[in-house]
Amino acid sequence: MLSILSTFAHLFTANTTFSDQIQQFLQSDSFKTGMTQLHQNILHTLSYQVNFKTARIVLLSSGIIIIFGVVGESFFRRTGIPDVPILMGLGILLGPIFGVVTSIR
């Protein structure tokens, strides 16, 4: 990263237009190497931190909560009972009781 910054600083000391300086910087080897390393680091980090089983559970839980929210809203309009207690109860069922959604501690 330091080599990218030094190349960028060096380009701005030359007597060329701003557009030419940017073009030279983007075509420099140090910039290309730095970007390649950054890309590899990002892919390496993401490949180890993505847990697809967790993602499925989160998406499934979100979908269920949205469906129950729509049903609860319909129920509220017909009966006059608020849907918030229904959603809170659903959250308690999915979290502490059934353990579908857990906190990371």
Secondary structure, 3 states (H helix, E strand, C coil): CHHHHHHHHHHHHCCCCHHHHHHHHHHCHHHHHHHHHHHHHHHHHHHHHCCHHHHHHHHHHHHHHHHHHHHHHHHHHHHCCCCHHHHHHHHHHHHHHCCCCCCCC
